Amino acid sequence: MPRYLSLIRVSETDAPAEGPSPELMRRMGELLEEMTKAGVMLDNAGLAPTAEGARVRWEGGRLSVTDGPFTETKEVIGGYLFLQTKDRAEAVEWTKRFLKVHEEHWTITCEVREVGEG
């Protein structure tokens, strides 16, 4: 069965400063447990804020490293879901369910991409 990476893109400036609500975390936990029991969840995690990260770039034969935060970026990858499903449509359906557990004030985009074999 194919594997898919759902990249969770969030706006760090629009996300609640206090982070996810306890109710959101409860709903998220229930969904992730359901996904695990269904055999589609391979892994998932949230990522630390960009202020704690670094970008390493290769351009013109030279490396550069930039410490976060990355102010020029409107959306950042805030986490991921790593899924194994029968096809892309099923991966998209699980991703839609993931997005729906969030409250209305969240703005999140997920990019679902198949992971290449080998």
C-alpha positions in Angstrom: 0.0 0.0 0.0 1.3 3.5 -0.8 2.4 5.9 1.9 1.6 9.6 2.1 3.0 12.5 3.9 0.5 15.1 4.9 2.5 18.3 5.6 0.6 20.5 8.0 1.1 24.2 7.1 0.1 26.8 9.7 0.5 30.6 10.1 2.6 31.1 13.2 1.3 34.7 13.5 -2.3 33.6 13.4 -2.1 30.5 15.6 -3.3 31.0 19.2 -0.4 32.1 21.5 -1.5 29.6 24.1 -1.4 26.8 21.6 -4.1 24.1 21.1 -7.0 24.1 23.5 -7.5 21.1 25.8 -10.7 20.2 23.9 -8.8 20.2 20.6 -6.1 18.0 22.1 -8.8 15.6 23.3 -10.4 15.4 19.9 -7.0 15.1 18.2 -6.1 12.2 20.5 -9.3 10.4 19.7 -8.8 10.8 16.0 -5.1 9.7 16.1 -6.1 6.6 18.1 -8.8 5.8 15.5 -6.2 6.2 12.7 -3.7 4.0 14.5 -6.3 1.3 15.1 -7.4 1.5 11.4 -3.7 0.8 10.5 -3.3 4.0 8.5 -1.2 6.1 10.9 2.5 5.4 10.6 3.7 8.5 12.5 2.7 12.0 13.4 4.2 15.0 15.2 4.1 18.7 15.7 7.2 20.8 15.1 8.8 23.4 17.3 8.3 27.1 16.2 10.6 28.4 13.5 12.3 30.6 16.1 14.0 27.4 17.3 15.0 26.2 13.9 17.5 26.9 11.2 17.5 26.8 7.4 20.4 25.3 5.5 20.6 26.3 1.9 22.8 25.2 -1.0 23.1 27.7 -3.8 25.8 28.4 -6.3 28.1 25.9 -4.8 27.9 27.5 -1.4 26.2 26.6 1.9 24.5 29.1 4.1 22.7 28.7 7.5 20.0 31.1 8.6 18.6 30.9 12.2 14.9 31.2 12.7 12.4 32.8 13.0 11.8 33.2 9.3 9.8 36.4 9.0 9.5 36.3 5.2 7.4 33.1 5.5 3.6 33.4 5.9 3.0 29.7 6.4 5.4 27.2 7.9 5.3 23.4 8.3 3.9 23.0 11.8 3.8 19.2 11.8 3.0 16.1 9.7 1.0 13.0 9.4 2.6 9.9 7.9 -0.1 7.6 6.5 -0.4 4.3 4.7 -3.6 4.1 2.8 -5.0 2.2 -0.2 -4.8 5.4 -2.4 -4.5 9.2 -2.4 -8.3 9.7 -2.0 -8.2 7.8 1.3 -5.2 9.8 2.5 -7.0 13.0 1.6 -10.1 11.8 3.5 -8.1 11.2 6.7 -6.4 14.5 6.3 -9.8 16.3 6.0 -10.9 14.6 9.2 -7.7 15.8 10.9 -8.4 19.4 9.8 -12.0 19.3 11.0 -11.1 18.6 14.7 -9.6 22.1 14.8 -11.7 25.1 16.0 -12.8 27.7 13.4 -10.1 30.3 14.4 -7.3 28.0 13.1 -6.1 28.4 9.5 -4.4 25.2 8.4 -3.5 23.8 5.0 -2.3 20.3 4.5 -0.4 19.2 1.5 -0.8 15.4 0.8 2.0 13.8 -1.2 2.9 10.2 -1.9 6.2 9.1 -0.6 8.3 7.5 -3.3 9.6 4.0 -3.0 13.3 3.3 -3.0 
